Amino acid sequence: MGIDIDKEFDRAYKVSSTTDIKLPPDIMLQFYAYYKQATKGNHHGFHRPSGNVELRNAFKLNAWIQLGNLTEEEAKIEYIKLVKQYLE
């Protein structure tokens, strides 16, 4: 099942990274958090999210931290669900 999830996650990432659809900031934070959890795992220690706006960076970091101990596979599944819900 893991291989299928990885392929579907890669496909979902391509869809999300090439879309022209403008999503609300709260949904974008969900995409960010699930992507980070899926690709980096649990947040450990200090990490400065990409971007140059401090408040936005704080929201991004908080969204990732809130995922807690979600596994990388679970995060991939949730990311895929977001793409299907909002972009397909």
C-alpha positions as CSV (number, residue, x, y, z in Angstrom):
1,M,0.0,0.0,0.0
2,G,2.9,2.4,0.8
3,I,4.1,2.5,-2.8
4,D,0.6,3.4,-4.1
5,I,0.4,6.1,-1.5
6,D,3.7,7.5,-2.6
7,K,2.7,7.6,-6.2
8,E,-0.6,9.2,-5.4
9,F,1.1,11.7,-3.2
10,D,3.6,12.6,-5.9
11,R,0.7,13.1,-8.4
12,A,-1.3,15.2,-5.8
13,Y,1.8,17.4,-5.2
14,K,2.2,18.0,-9.0
15,V,-1.5,19.0,-9.2
16,S,-1.2,21.3,-6.2
17,S,2.0,22.9,-7.3
18,T,0.8,23.7,-10.8
19,T,-2.8,24.9,-10.1
20,D,-4.0,28.4,-10.8
21,I,-6.8,28.0,-8.3
22,K,-6.6,30.6,-5.5
23,L,-7.4,28.9,-2.1
24,P,-8.1,30.6,1.2
25,P,-5.1,31.1,3.5
26,D,-6.4,28.5,6.0
27,I,-6.6,25.8,3.3
28,M,-3.1,26.8,2.1
29,L,-1.8,26.3,5.6
30,Q,-3.3,22.8,5.7
31,F,-1.5,22.0,2.4
32,Y,1.7,23.3,3.8
33,A,1.4,21.4,7.1
34,Y,0.5,18.1,5.6
35,Y,3.2,18.4,3.0
36,K,5.9,19.1,5.6
37,Q,4.7,16.3,7.8
38,A,4.6,13.9,4.8
39,T,8.1,14.9,3.7
40,K,9.9,15.8,6.9
41,G,8.0,14.0,9.6
42,N,7.3,15.5,13.1
43,H,8.5,19.0,13.7
44,H,11.6,18.9,15.9
45,G,13.2,22.0,17.3
46,F,13.5,25.3,15.6
47,H,12.6,25.5,12.0
48,R,12.0,28.8,10.1
49,P,9.5,28.2,7.3
50,S,10.3,29.5,3.9
51,G,9.1,33.1,3.3
52,N,10.0,36.5,4.4
53,V,6.8,37.5,6.4
54,E,7.2,36.7,10.1
55,L,3.5,36.4,10.9
56,R,2.9,34.1,7.9
57,N,5.9,32.0,9.0
58,A,4.5,31.7,12.5
59,F,1.1,30.5,11.1
60,K,2.9,28.0,8.9
61,L,5.0,26.6,11.7
62,N,2.0,26.4,14.0
63,A,0.0,24.5,11.4
64,W,2.8,22.0,11.1
65,I,3.2,21.6,14.9
66,Q,-0.5,21.0,15.3
67,L,-0.3,17.8,13.3
68,G,1.4,16.3,16.3
69,N,2.4,12.7,15.8
70,L,0.7,12.1,12.5
71,T,2.7,9.6,10.6
72,E,4.2,10.5,7.3
73,E,1.9,8.1,5.5
74,E,-1.2,9.5,7.3
75,A,-0.1,13.0,6.3
76,K,0.3,11.9,2.7
77,I,-3.2,10.5,2.7
78,E,-4.6,13.8,4.2
79,Y,-2.7,15.8,1.6
80,I,-4.2,13.6,-1.2
81,K,-7.7,14.2,0.3
82,L,-7.1,18.0,0.2
83,V,-6.1,17.9,-3.4
84,K,-9.1,15.9,-4.3
85,Q,-11.4,18.1,-2.3
86,Y,-10.2,21.5,-3.5
87,L,-8.3,21.0,-6.8
88,E,-9.9,18.2,-8.7
